[in-house]
């Protein structure tokens, strides 16, 4: 049975939307590279990632402020297009919501504090 003309038109209209969703998050989006912070909410003294470097071998290094404490850290990361998991060499792990859209990486913690970074 061949699809009718209406079905073909509906499907053809969905392709641009699917392409936009793939570029907005998920579908092979990478965070590899050097990033610098451009915005922090509520402010950089509470939650910030001043700069970060994510390598293809899943290692990272960053200057991170959490609850007023700033530290340089490095370790391993995982990114699935929607979340980033950081495992510092010093121990522990932190999971954040993360998205890449229009050249910006937005990372949000469980308390809805967020940072926006741009590629260097």
QUIBELDA-V450886 format. One record per residue. N is the residue number from 1. RES is the residue in one letter. OMEGA is omega in whole degrees, 0 to 359 (NA if undefined). D_CENTER is the distance of its C-alpha to the mean C-alpha in Angstrom with 2 decimals. Layout:
BEGIN
N&RES&OMEGA&D_CENTER / N&RES&OMEGA&D_CENTER
END
This chain:
BEGIN
1&X&179&43.30 / 2&X&178&41.58 / 3&X&179&38.97 / 4&X&186&40.49 / 5&X&179&39.61 / 6&X&179&37.70 / 7&X&179&35.36 / 8&X&179&34.67 / 9&X&179&33.98 / 10&X&180&31.53 / 11&X&181&29.58 / 12&X&177&29.65 / 13&X&181&28.23 / 14&X&184&25.17 / 15&X&178&24.05 / 16&X&178&22.55 / 17&X&178&20.58 / 18&X&178&19.30 / 19&X&178&18.38 / 20&X&178&16.44 / 21&X&180&14.51 / 22&X&179&13.75 / 23&X&181&12.49 / 24&X&181&10.42 / 25&X&179&8.37 / 26&X&179&9.67 / 27&X&173&12.65 / 28&X&178&11.97 / 29&X&183&8.88 / 30&X&174&8.29 / 31&X&179&6.62 / 32&X&177&10.27 / 33&X&182&12.10 / 34&X&181&12.84 / 35&X&175&10.92 / 36&X&183&12.92 / 37&X&176&12.61 / 38&X&182&14.21 / 39&X&175&14.21 / 40&X&179&14.41 / 41&X&13&15.68 / 42&X&175&18.33 / 43&X&186&18.86 / 44&X&179&17.96 / 45&X&182&20.77 / 46&X&182&19.25 / 47&X&180&15.50 / 48&X&167&13.96 / 49&X&187&12.12 / 50&X&173&14.62 / 51&X&182&13.57 / 52&X&176&11.65 / 53&X&179&12.52 / 54&X&183&10.91 / 55&X&179&13.82 / 56&X&181&14.65 / 57&X&178&16.72 / 58&X&173&13.81 / 59&X&178&14.93 / 60&X&169&13.27 / 61&X&185&14.99 / 62&X&169&14.11 / 63&X&189&16.12 / 64&X&173&15.01 / 65&X&176&17.03 / 66&X&180&17.32 / 67&X&175&20.38 / 68&X&179&22.02 / 69&X&181&21.91 / 70&X&179&20.39 / 71&X&168&20.20 / 72&X&180&19.30 / 73&X&175&17.86 / 74&X&181&17.08 / 75&X&180&16.64 / 76&X&178&14.79 / 77&X&171&11.29 / 78&X&178&10.27 / 79&X&182&7.23 / 80&X&182&8.57 / 81&X&182&6.51 / 82&X&179&6.52 / 83&X&172&6.47 / 84&X&178&6.34 / 85&X&179&10.03 / 86&X&176&11.64 / 87&X&180&15.33 / 88&X&176&17.16 / 89&X&181&20.47 / 90&X&178&22.26 / 91&X&181&21.51 / 92&X&176&19.69 / 93&X&178&16.13 / 94&X&179&13.46 / 95&X&180&11.07 / 96&X&167&8.41 / 97&X&182&7.00 / 98&X&176&3.32 / 99&X&176&3.69 / 100&X&180&5.02 / 101&X&177&8.61 / 102&X&176&11.66 / 103&X&178&10.49 / 104&X&176&8.25 / 105&X&179&4.80 / 106&X&181&5.39 / 107&X&183&5.63 / 108&X&179&8.78 / 109&X&184&11.47 / 110&X&178&14.32 / 111&X&179&16.47 / 112&X&171&14.34 / 113&X&186&13.95 / 114&X&172&10.95 / 115&X&175&10.06 / 116&X&181&9.14 / 117&X&174&9.11 / 118&X&177&10.76 / 119&X&177&11.78 / 120&X&NA&15.17
END
